[in-house]
Every structure is written in structure tokens, then in C-alpha cells.
Amino acid sequence: MSNSVDQQFGELSLSQDEHDQMYEQDDQDSRSSKVLISGLPLHVRFDNIEPLLLQYGNVQHCDKVNVRDANTQAVYITFETPEQAQ
């Protein structure tokens, strides 16, 4: 990861449930092209993080995820290929 990504998102961390969900592999599709980004402040919009993601590949979708913490948000980013998501 680049320094700019580390600087902006270095304080974010995954709960064990989020980690397990992110790295869980489905038997039918063991290579996912989705990445979970959680712990984002509520004021952050996709337009703010899209430039950071584009350095890794083409973003196909950005889907908001329900989270327990009312002060943060999480999104699933779907890349074009599993390699880009990796």
C-alpha cells in the first residue's frame, strides 16, 4: 500500500467479525473481486476514496454495508478482477 493510503486509513481496523467476513471464501467462488473497507467516518463519500482505489484497478461497484457502529460506515468495493482486489 502506498503511504497516502496508509496515512489516510492507517487508523482503521477490522473487528474479528469483519476480518472473518472479508477473508471468508465461498466454495463456488473462492476468488472474490470485493474488498471491504470499514471504519470510514460518516462524512467520507465514495468520491473521496475513489482516487485512492483507482491505483489498484477499475472499480465496478461501491455498496454500502450496514454496521453496528453508528459513527462509522463501511463499503464493499467491487473491482473488475480478483487480482485487482488482491
Secondary structure, DSSP 8 states (H G I E B T S, - for coil): --HHHHHHHTT----HHHHHHHH---SS-SS--EEEEEEEETT--HHHHHHHHHTT--EEEEEEE--S-TTEEEEEEEESSHHHH-
